[in-house]
Amino acid sequence: MFKLSAQMSFWGALVLFFACGAVGVHGLWSVRGITDEATRADATGFAWFWLFLAAVALLICVLSALMAKGKLGRLDQ
């Protein structure tokens, strides 16, 4: 079976964090130009969803870094 190392998980989650964060921030910045109230509410919710995904990726990134440093216990157990 394929296993990911802690370093690979860290870098993958970091890339995902920046990608999702960029989409979320761009979405929130673009909301000002929308005049329809329902469309604006939908776009804002969609942007916050992307920022939530960025937060999850950041959590994975932090946990992977802690695993790589051995702060969460030994990896060979």
Secondary structure, DSSP 4 states (H G I P E B T S, - for coil): -----HHHHHHHHHHHHHHHHHHHHHHHHHGGG---HHHHHHHHHHHHHHHHHHHHHHHHHHHHHHHHHTTTS-TT-
